[in-house]
Amino acid sequence: MAAEEGSPSPHTTRSTASSQAVRAAVVRDKGGPFLFEELELDTALRPDEVLVKVAATGVCQTDVHVRDQALPTPLPAVLGHEGAGVVERVGSGVTTVVPGDRVIMSYQACGHCGPCLRGQYTYCEAAFPINFGGSRLDGTNALRDADGTPVHGHFFGQSSFATHALATERNVVKVDDSVPLELLGPLGCGMQTGAGAVLNSLQVPAGSSVVVIGAGAVGLAAVMAARVAGAASVIAVDVIPERLALAAELGATHTVNGKEEDTAARIAEITGTGADYVLEITGRPEMLTLAVDALAPLGTAALIGGAPAGTRAQVDMNALLGGRTIRGIAQGDSIPQLFIPQLIDLYKAGEFPFDRLVAFYDFDDINQAVADTRSGKVIKPVLRIHS
């Protein structure tokens, strides 16, 4: 039973207010800037919902792809899906977090389809509409602008480019105060995607060879995880020398500049018979072709980077007859409530120094942060929203 108003229940805090003003960065036009607006957020929480005061949020390439409409989330919309903050209120059915808890927000899943019931939440049958649809699954939305017009939200179950986010119990992860909260948001998507691909999806064994194509945030997380896994060869491929230098510091045994070298020939030279695992992060079709071509017999190419809808890649069918495998990976096959604490423990042990990828920006500078990540100037921008 829900607690009475003002009750000291350890699980639920309610307010008589049915909405509150939030400051949000809104995308209204394809490819347009993020515009700051005051919106109304419906705070009549449903039983499974969690209201989070956002402390900081990472900026991911997926946010940029949606802004540019390479992925068809309807506009206008509030994006952002690597948020971290403090729980302000919870719905009547929430039992795992309480007001005052520090949380990371991650991807959303329905919780009741076949894959979810098998614990494979990243492959939820409703994964696209529930994360990219711009509304709850039932089509309702909690955000409105000054004219009362709905603004699409619930992006990845959070829309964290705002001072407050409406998440659910399924996509929040409680964390302690041993690591600064403003640093933790990227663990909810990019970092768990790259690290999880190595540690969860592929379960890379010690002594194997791993190629990572794309040394951005996801790729460098994969590099660090491959080192944790004990891979003998970790080959980072990129075209930005500074990122390759950082990859070498974070665990890559070899680096390949795709602008200056024949990547396939260099991988063959390093590995001899080809790589055991190739992770394709860039989302470029020719790189998936390269990933398959670079495999050793019985090797696995993992597609991790998202491409515009309908993108197709060419693959040598005969290469697959050598026992080679191609598989797609979403969110590193991670159950956030289990995997994110593991990443935090690795970070505290000095084994997963993802803080080296982060550059902080004020919330007001979101457009500059996006420009800097697009240009390659920074790897993982994090917006500070509340101090």
N, C-alpha and C positions, 0 to 999 in steps of 0.2 A: 504494500500500500504506500502511496506517495506521502511524504511528510507534510505536515501543516505548514503554512506560511510562517517563516521565522523559526521553525523547528531546528534544533541542533543536530538533525540527522546526519550521520557521517557520510551519507551517499548523495543527498540531494539538497540543493539550495535553489529556492524559487524567488521570482520577483514579480510584482504586479504589473510592471511595464511589459507591454507586448512588442515593443520595438525600441531600438536605440540607434543613435546617429553613429556612423563609422566613417572614417576617411579612407578612401580606396583609390587605387590607380586603375582606371577604367580604359579598356581598349574599345573604341567605338567604330573605327574604320579599318579595313584591311590594310595592314602595313603602317597604320598610323601610330602616333605617339601614345604613351600611357598618360592619361589625363587625370589629374586629381579632382575628385568630387566628394561631396558629402552625400552618403547614401543612408537609407533606413534599412536596418537589419531586423528582420522578424525574430524576436527572442522568446516567442511562445514555444519553448523547446518541445520537440517530440520525445517520446520515452528514451530513445537511443542516442539523442543528440548531446553534444558537448560544446559549450561556448568558450572559446579560447581568446584571451588577450594576447595578440601576437607580439613577441619580442623581436624576432628577426625571421627573415625568410631568404632562402637561396633563390637565385635566378638560374633557370635551366633552359637549355636550348629548346625544350618542348614548349615553354612559354612563348618563345620567339616564333616557333613554327606555327603556333595557334594564332598569334598576333598577325602573322603574314598569311593566315588561312591555308597553309599547307595541310593542316588538319582542321576538319570542319566544325569546330566548336562555334556555336552561333554568337554573334556580336549584337549589342555591346556586352562585354563580359569583364568580370574581375578574375584574373588568372592568379598564378602563384600556387606552388604545390610542394614546397620544401620548408614549411613553416614550423616554428618552435615558439612556445609561449607558456602562459600560465592559465590553468582552468579557472574560469570565473563562475560558471554555473553548469549543472548537468541535468539531463532529463530524468524522469522518475524511474526508468529501468536501468540506469547506469550504475554499475557496482565496482568497476575496476579503477576509476579515478574519482577524485573529489575536488571541490574548489580549493585552490591553492597549490595543486600539484603542477609540477613542471612537466610538459609533454612535448614530444615531437609528433608532427602530423605526417602521415604517409599516404599511400594510395588507398582507394576505396574498393570494396568488394561487397557483393550482395549478402554473402554469408549462408545462402541456402540452396544454391544450384549444385549440380553434381561435382564440378571441380572444387568448389568451396567446401562441400561436405567431406571431400577427400583431403582437405588441408592444402589444396593447390589454389590459393586465393588469387595469385597473380594471373591465373587463366580463367577467372570468373566468366561465366557465360554473358554477363552484363558488363564486362570490363569497359567496353568503349562508351556506352551510354552513361554509365555511372561515374566515369572519370572525365569524359570529354563532352557530355551532353549539355552542360550548362544549366542543369537543374537536378532536383532529386529524381529518382527513377519514376515517380508518379507524375512527373512533369511540373511540380510546384517549385517555386523559387522563393528564397528568403530575402532577396535584395530588391530595393526600389530606389529610383532616383528622386530628385526634388519635385518632379511633376507627378510622382506616383506610378511612373512607368517601370515595369520589371526590368532589371538588369541581370543578365545570366551570371550565376554563381555556382557554388558547389563543385568547382573545378577540382578534380581529384579528391572530392569530399572535403574541401577546405577553402579554396580561393583566398590564399594567404597574403596577397598583395593588398592588405587592408589592416586597419588597426585591430579588428576583431575578425575571427573566422568561426564558422559554424561547421564543426566536424561531427563525427559519431564515435561511439565507443570502439567500433571496429578499426578505425584508422588513427587512433591516438596511442602513443607509447609513453608510459610514465618513465621519467628519468630522474636520477638524484641530482644533487647540487655539486658533484665533484668536478664537473666540466662546465665552463661558461655556457649558458643557455643560447646565447647569440651565435655560438659556433655550430650548434648541433643540427640545425634544420636540414642541411644537405644530406645528412644520413638517411633522411626519409625517402629519397629518390635516387639521385645520381650515385652517391657512394655505395648504397646498398645494391644498386644495379650492377655496378662494375665488380665490386668485391663478391657479391653473391653469385655472379656468373661463374667465378672461379671456384669458390668454396662450397656453394650449394648445388648449382646446376651441373657443372662439369666435374666437381669433386676432383680437381686436378691432383694427381699423385706426385709425391716427391720424386725428383729425378727426371720429370718430363720436360718437354719443350713447349713454350707458350709464346705465341705472337699476338700482340695487341695493336690493331690498326686504328689509330686515332688516340693521341695523347692529351685529350681534354680531361675533364673531371672524371667521367666514367672510366675512360681508358687508364688513367693514372691510378684510380682505385683498384682496377684489375691488376695493374703492375704490382702494387703493394700487396695485394692478396696473393698473387703468384709467388712472391717472395715468402710470404707467411706459409704457403703450402709446400715450399721446398722445391719448386721447379728448378731444374738445372740450368735451363736457358730461358730467359725472359727477354723477348725482342720487341722493342717499342718502335712503331712506325708512325711518322708524322712529317709535316713539311715546315714546321716552325722550330728552328734550332734551339730556342730557349726551352721549349717544352721537352725536347729530346734530352737536353742537359739535365732538366729536373727529373725526367724519367730515370736517367742513369743514377741519380742520387737516391731515388726512392726504391731502387731494386732491379731496374733493367740491366741485364748483363751485356746487351747489345742494343744499339739504336740504328735506325735506318731512316735517312732523309729521302722521302719519296720523290722530291724534286731533283735530287742530285744523283740518285743511285737507281739501278734496276732492282726494284724491291724483291721481285720473285727470285732473281738470281742471287741476291744477297742472302735471303732466307735459306735458299738451298745450300749456299756456301757454309752458312753457320751450322745448319742442322744436319747436313749430309743427305738424309733421305726425305726431308720435309718435316714440318712441325706436327707434334701430336695434337695441339689445339691452336686454333686461330680465332680470335675474337674480333669481329668486325663492328666498329663503333660508329663509323662515319655516316652510315645510311646511304652511301653512294653505291649504285649497282655494280660499277666496275670493280669496287673494292670487295664485294662479295664474290665476284668471279675470281679475283686474285686470292681470296681466302681459301677457296676450294683448291685452286691450283697449287697452293703452297703446302698442302697437307701431305703428311706421310700416309702410307697405307694404314687403314683403320683409324685415321685421324678424324677429328671433329671440327667443323667450322660452325661457329656460333654467331648468329645475327642478333645484335643487341641494339644497334642504332636504328631509330625510326626514320622512315623515308616518307615523302609525300604519298598520299593515297594513290594506289594503282601502279606504283613503281615496280618494274620487273627487272630481273637480272638474268644474264646468260650463264649457264653452267655446262661444263663438259660432262655429258652424261656418262661417258666411259670412265671418267675419274671416279665416279661413285661405285663402279664395279670393283674397285680396290678396297671395298669395305669402308670407304669414307662416308661421313655423315654430315648433313646440314641440319641444324636445329635453330629455332628461334627461342630467345630468352626474354622474358618480361620481368622487370624488377628483381632480377637475380634469384628468382624462385624463393624470395624471402618472405617469411612470416615476420613482419616488422617487430612485433612484441618479443620475439625470440632472438632475431638476428641483430637488431640495432644495439641491444645491450652487449652483445658479443663484440661488435665493432668498437663500442665505447671502451670496453675492457682492453682490446688490442691497442687502441689509441693511448690509453693510460700507461700501458706497458711499453710504449715507444715503437710498437710494431706496425701501426697504421696512422702515420702522421698526416692526416688529411688536412690539418690546419695550414699546412704549407701551400695548399692550393687556394686558400680563401683570401679575398680582398674585400674589406668592408666599405659600404657606402651608406650615406644617409638615405632614408626612404625617398626624400625629395629628389634624389639624384638617380632615380630608377632608369630614366632614359639614357643617362651616361653609362650606367652599369651595363645595360643591354648593348650599347655601342661598343664598349670595351671588350665584352666577351665575344661579340661578333668579329671584331678585328683581331682577336687573339692576344690582346694586351693583358687580359686577366683570364684566369682559368675558371674560378668559381666566385662570382660576385655574391655577396650576402648583404641584404638590406637591413639596416638597423631601424626598427619601427618604434619600439618603446624601449627606453633605457631601464 
